[in-house]
Amino acid sequence: MIELLRQWIEHRRARRRCWQEDARRLAAVDPVNAYYEAQRRAARSRAQGNAGGYWHWAKVASEVARIEPRAEMDFEVVKAIADQETTGRR
């Protein structure tokens, strides 16, 4: 039982490292728009029916918000991105 718990914890840590790495990559390329790019990728994954991808990129967006003080985060822009990705994929 302890081994299963240890494996689960390590799996969660690996997933978190993945979110952090993707967030750092996006922030390095464009720190101001990194949050929007992560939201765009989340919306695209959701529109394609990829729930795992959606959650990954949503976590990346939250990580960008946490680590990048220059990132813009306007909810109206995020809604426009979601609308654009949803209508563009139908």
N, C-alpha and C positions, 0 to 999 in steps of 0.2 A: 504494500500500500504506500509506503514511504517513497518507493522508487517511482510509482505512478505520479505522485504529487511532485516530486523533483522534476520529472520529465515535463509535466504540465507547466510548471514554473519556468523552466528553460525555454519551452516553446513560446510562452507569452513574452519572455524577454527578447527572444529572437524576432518576434513580430514587431515589438516596440522599436528595436534597433532598425528594422526595415523602414518604419514610418519616419524615424528620425533621420535616417540617411536620405530618403526621398525629400523630406522637408529641407534639409541642408542643401541638397542639390538645386532645388527650385529657388531657394533664397539666394544662392550664390549666383545663379544666372540672372535673376531679376528680382531684387529684394522688395521692390514696391508692389509688383503684381504677382508675387509668388502665391499669396493666399487665393487670389482669383483663379490662377492656373490650377491649383489643387481642387478648387470648387468646380472648375470646368471639367476636369477629369472625373470627379465624383459624379457630376450630373450626366456625363457621357456614359459612364459605366452603368448608372442606374437606368438610363434610357435604353441601353442594350440588354438589360435584364441581368447584369453581372453584379449580384449582391455583394460578393466578396470584394470585388474591385471598388464598388461604391463605398463600403466601409473603410477600406484601406485609404482611399483618397480623402475621405472625410476626416480620418484621423491625421493624415498628412496636413490637411488644412488647419486643423486645430494645433498641430505642432508648429506650423509656420507662424501662427498667431502668437504662440508662446515664445518662440525664439527670435523673431524678427520684428523689432520695434518700428521699422520703416514700412512694414506691409500695410497697405490700405485694406480696409475691411468695411465696405459700405453694403448694407443689406440690400438696398435697391439694385446694386450692381450684381450681387449674387442671385437675386430673383431673376434678373434679366438673363444671366448666364444659364440658369436652369430652364427658363422658357425657351431660349435659343437652342439648347441641346435637345430638349424634348420635342420641339416642333421640327427640328432639322432631321430627326431620326425616324419620324413616322412616315 
